[in-house]
Amino acid sequence: MSDLQDLYQELILDHNKSPRNQGKLEDANRQAQGYNPLCGDKLKVYLHVEDGIVKDISFEGSGCAISTASASLMTQSVKGKTIEQVRAMFDSYHQMLTQDSTSESDESSLGKLVVFSGVCQYPARVKCATLAWHTVKAALDDATVQVTTE
């Protein structure tokens, strides 16, 4: 395994073991629930959006290492971003995972999220890595239905 792959694996394991922004966000004004029936991952995302900016975000739930690490890194990545920026990040992240391509612009716009670029080689795990993102997108849309990866 290359040094870069080792670093990526360490970052994912760290965010799984010690997730950032985990827990209920008391002043949330948007939220959504997500579910991956394939492996049982369940997630709830809380947002505090003000003036079109994600001022705060958190999540709670249970899932595999990829799902938990993805939710943790996502919360760090979208905090302070505009809704439009978060939607653009969703598109870039989703494309990276489903089209097996990571451009230099993706790397600069996604930052640490590129650690998930290798997930595209494991199609069943793509749903784990994207659950939090589909859920945050639903929260931004103020959707009332549970998001599912199926």
Contacts in CASP RR format, 6 or more apart in sequence:
PFRMAT RR
TARGET T0000
AUTHOR 0000-0000-0000
METHOD contacts of the structure
MODEL  1
MSDLQDLYQELILDHNKSPRNQGKLEDANRQAQGYNPLCGDKLKVYLHVE
DGIVKDISFEGSGCAISTASASLMTQSVKGKTIEQVRAMFDSYHQMLTQD
STSESDESSLGKLVVFSGVCQYPARVKCATLAWHTVKAALDDATVQVTTE
1 9 0 8 1.000
7 115 0 8 1.000
8 114 0 8 1.000
8 115 0 8 1.000
8 117 0 8 1.000
8 118 0 8 1.000
11 69 0 8 1.000
11 73 0 8 1.000
11 112 0 8 1.000
11 115 0 8 1.000
12 65 0 8 1.000
12 66 0 8 1.000
12 69 0 8 1.000
12 115 0 8 1.000
12 116 0 8 1.000
13 65 0 8 1.000
13 69 0 8 1.000
14 69 0 8 1.000
15 68 0 8 1.000
15 69 0 8 1.000
15 72 0 8 1.000
15 73 0 8 1.000
16 65 0 8 1.000
16 66 0 8 1.000
16 68 0 8 1.000
16 69 0 8 1.000
16 72 0 8 1.000
19 59 0 8 1.000
19 68 0 8 1.000
19 69 0 8 1.000
19 71 0 8 1.000
19 72 0 8 1.000
20 72 0 8 1.000
20 73 0 8 1.000
20 75 0 8 1.000
20 76 0 8 1.000
21 57 0 8 1.000
21 58 0 8 1.000
21 59 0 8 1.000
21 72 0 8 1.000
21 75 0 8 1.000
21 76 0 8 1.000
21 79 0 8 1.000
22 58 0 8 1.000
22 59 0 8 1.000
22 60 0 8 1.000
22 71 0 8 1.000
22 72 0 8 1.000
23 46 0 8 1.000
23 58 0 8 1.000
23 59 0 8 1.000
23 60 0 8 1.000
24 46 0 8 1.000
24 58 0 8 1.000
24 60 0 8 1.000
25 46 0 8 1.000
25 47 0 8 1.000
25 48 0 8 1.000
25 56 0 8 1.000
25 57 0 8 1.000
25 58 0 8 1.000
27 48 0 8 1.000
27 56 0 8 1.000
28 46 0 8 1.000
28 47 0 8 1.000
28 48 0 8 1.000
28 56 0 8 1.000
28 58 0 8 1.000
29 47 0 8 1.000
29 48 0 8 1.000
29 49 0 8 1.000
29 50 0 8 1.000
30 46 0 8 1.000
30 47 0 8 1.000
30 48 0 8 1.000
30 49 0 8 1.000
30 139 0 8 1.000
30 140 0 8 1.000
30 142 0 8 1.000
31 44 0 8 1.000
31 45 0 8 1.000
31 46 0 8 1.000
31 47 0 8 1.000
31 139 0 8 1.000
32 44 0 8 1.000
32 45 0 8 1.000
32 135 0 8 1.000
32 136 0 8 1.000
32 138 0 8 1.000
32 139 0 8 1.000
32 143 0 8 1.000
32 146 0 8 1.000
32 147 0 8 1.000
33 42 0 8 1.000
33 43 0 8 1.000
33 44 0 8 1.000
33 45 0 8 1.000
33 135 0 8 1.000
33 146 0 8 1.000
33 147 0 8 1.000
34 42 0 8 1.000
34 43 0 8 1.000
34 44 0 8 1.000
34 45 0 8 1.000
34 131 0 8 1.000
34 134 0 8 1.000
34 135 0 8 1.000
34 138 0 8 1.000
34 146 0 8 1.000
34 147 0 8 1.000
34 148 0 8 1.000
35 41 0 8 1.000
35 42 0 8 1.000
35 43 0 8 1.000
35 131 0 8 1.000
35 146 0 8 1.000
35 147 0 8 1.000
35 148 0 8 1.000
35 149 0 8 1.000
36 42 0 8 1.000
36 67 0 8 1.000
36 127 0 8 1.000
36 128 0 8 1.000
36 131 0 8 1.000
36 148 0 8 1.000
36 149 0 8 1.000
36 150 0 8 1.000
37 148 0 8 1.000
37 149 0 8 1.000
37 150 0 8 1.000
38 124 0 8 1.000
38 127 0 8 1.000
38 149 0 8 1.000
38 150 0 8 1.000
39 63 0 8 1.000
39 64 0 8 1.000
39 67 0 8 1.000
39 124 0 8 1.000
39 127 0 8 1.000
39 128 0 8 1.000
40 63 0 8 1.000
41 62 0 8 1.000
41 63 0 8 1.000
41 64 0 8 1.000
41 67 0 8 1.000
41 128 0 8 1.000
41 131 0 8 1.000
42 61 0 8 1.000
42 62 0 8 1.000
42 63 0 8 1.000
43 59 0 8 1.000
43 60 0 8 1.000
43 61 0 8 1.000
43 63 0 8 1.000
43 67 0 8 1.000
43 71 0 8 1.000
43 131 0 8 1.000
43 132 0 8 1.000
43 135 0 8 1.000
44 59 0 8 1.000
44 60 0 8 1.000
44 61 0 8 1.000
44 135 0 8 1.000
45 57 0 8 1.000
45 58 0 8 1.000
45 59 0 8 1.000
45 71 0 8 1.000
45 132 0 8 1.000
45 135 0 8 1.000
45 136 0 8 1.000
45 138 0 8 1.000
45 139 0 8 1.000
46 57 0 8 1.000
46 58 0 8 1.000
46 59 0 8 1.000
46 60 0 8 1.000
46 139 0 8 1.000
47 54 0 8 1.000
47 56 0 8 1.000
47 57 0 8 1.000
47 136 0 8 1.000
47 139 0 8 1.000
47 140 0 8 1.000
48 54 0 8 1.000
48 55 0 8 1.000
48 56 0 8 1.000
48 57 0 8 1.000
49 55 0 8 1.000
49 83 0 8 1.000
49 140 0 8 1.000
52 82 0 8 1.000
52 83 0 8 1.000
53 80 0 8 1.000
53 81 0 8 1.000
53 82 0 8 1.000
53 83 0 8 1.000
54 78 0 8 1.000
54 79 0 8 1.000
54 80 0 8 1.000
54 81 0 8 1.000
54 82 0 8 1.000
54 83 0 8 1.000
54 86 0 8 1.000
55 79 0 8 1.000
55 80 0 8 1.000
56 79 0 8 1.000
57 75 0 8 1.000
57 78 0 8 1.000
57 79 0 8 1.000
57 136 0 8 1.000
58 75 0 8 1.000
59 71 0 8 1.000
59 72 0 8 1.000
59 75 0 8 1.000
59 132 0 8 1.000
59 135 0 8 1.000
63 128 0 8 1.000
64 128 0 8 1.000
66 116 0 8 1.000
66 119 0 8 1.000
66 125 0 8 1.000
66 128 0 8 1.000
66 129 0 8 1.000
67 128 0 8 1.000
67 129 0 8 1.000
67 131 0 8 1.000
67 132 0 8 1.000
69 115 0 8 1.000
70 116 0 8 1.000
70 128 0 8 1.000
70 129 0 8 1.000
70 130 0 8 1.000
70 131 0 8 1.000
70 132 0 8 1.000
70 133 0 8 1.000
71 131 0 8 1.000
71 132 0 8 1.000
73 112 0 8 1.000
73 113 0 8 1.000
73 115 0 8 1.000
73 116 0 8 1.000
74 113 0 8 1.000
74 132 0 8 1.000
74 133 0 8 1.000
74 136 0 8 1.000
76 112 0 8 1.000
77 89 0 8 1.000
77 110 0 8 1.000
77 111 0 8 1.000
77 112 0 8 1.000
77 113 0 8 1.000
78 85 0 8 1.000
78 86 0 8 1.000
78 89 0 8 1.000
78 136 0 8 1.000
81 89 0 8 1.000
83 140 0 8 1.000
86 136 0 8 1.000
86 137 0 8 1.000
86 140 0 8 1.000
87 137 0 8 1.000
87 140 0 8 1.000
88 109 0 8 1.000
89 109 0 8 1.000
89 110 0 8 1.000
89 113 0 8 1.000
90 133 0 8 1.000
90 136 0 8 1.000
90 137 0 8 1.000
92 105 0 8 1.000
92 106 0 8 1.000
92 109 0 8 1.000
92 110 0 8 1.000
93 110 0 8 1.000
93 113 0 8 1.000
93 116 0 8 1.000
93 130 0 8 1.000
93 133 0 8 1.000
94 130 0 8 1.000
94 133 0 8 1.000
95 101 0 8 1.000
95 106 0 8 1.000
96 102 0 8 1.000
96 106 0 8 1.000
96 110 0 8 1.000
96 113 0 8 1.000
96 114 0 8 1.000
96 116 0 8 1.000
96 117 0 8 1.000
96 120 0 8 1.000
97 116 0 8 1.000
97 117 0 8 1.000
97 119 0 8 1.000
97 120 0 8 1.000
97 126 0 8 1.000
97 129 0 8 1.000
97 130 0 8 1.000
98 120 0 8 1.000
98 126 0 8 1.000
99 120 0 8 1.000
100 120 0 8 1.000
100 121 0 8 1.000
102 114 0 8 1.000
102 117 0 8 1.000
106 114 0 8 1.000
107 114 0 8 1.000
116 129 0 8 1.000
119 125 0 8 1.000
119 126 0 8 1.000
119 128 0 8 1.000
119 129 0 8 1.000
120 126 0 8 1.000
127 149 0 8 1.000
130 149 0 8 1.000
131 147 0 8 1.000
131 149 0 8 1.000
134 147 0 8 1.000
134 149 0 8 1.000
135 147 0 8 1.000
137 147 0 8 1.000
138 145 0 8 1.000
138 147 0 8 1.000
END
